């Protein structure tokens, strides 16, 4: 150790003493006699280009840092951490009552706060659909996105807040039966949809009926009851503006394909199970 330290000191000291004897000004001016006006201009141009490139790189680094900080601190309106998904190909062939038994067993595991059925593509707008208020005589149709939820308590699992109304109550089917189909007629809307429909407050929208014109038109309309207004939720790209949307619970029209599990910060017990 002593020999390595001594060698390091000698190796660092000698270049320092040697370089300290040099005269940088004399070195830089040694070839000044052969410089021309064009070479001086070219050198100045290189200096300018160097500073421009340095400025661009510095600003790019600052912008990247700000964007990373923005993404890390951005709150989309639903929980994005401590969420896991359980997907298995056998779910599609398993009896519904067995799926519910598995869901209850997952919910009883240590550190699991909530569990619900979920769509593989979380919070994805499925495309635009036209709706209109049933209490108005005009035919003004509002086009908005539809977010399909695989279970009635999916937004609760994601810790989505409500401005008014109440969450769907999770349906617990009896053996050999399907969940109540009347749940398909209840929806959430977001604040952007609240404004698009012309409601003055979130509370005013509760229990209001909106209709989806049928296609083709002669097949009648489908009616939905607004049971809650969510807080602001940003779905999709952060560069895209927030748009009016409804949240519609499929609630197991088909066999669930995945579970969404919310757990505490310490998920060691969950991983062991």
Buried (B, 14 or more C-beta within 10 A) or exposed (E): EEEEEEEEEEEEEEEEEEEEEEEEEEEEEEEEEEEEEEEEEEEEEEEEEEEEEEEEEEEEEEEEEEEEEEEEEEEBBBBEEBBBEBEEEEBEEBEBEEBBEBBEEBBEBEBBEBBBBBBEEBBBBEEEBEBBBEEEEEEEEBEBBBBBBBBBBBBBBBBBEBBBBEBBEBBEBEEEEEBEEEBBEBBBBBBBBBEBBEBEEBEBBBEBEBBBBEEEEEEEEEEBBBBBBBEBBBBBEEEEEBBBBBBBBBBBEEEBBBBBBBBEEEBEEBEEE
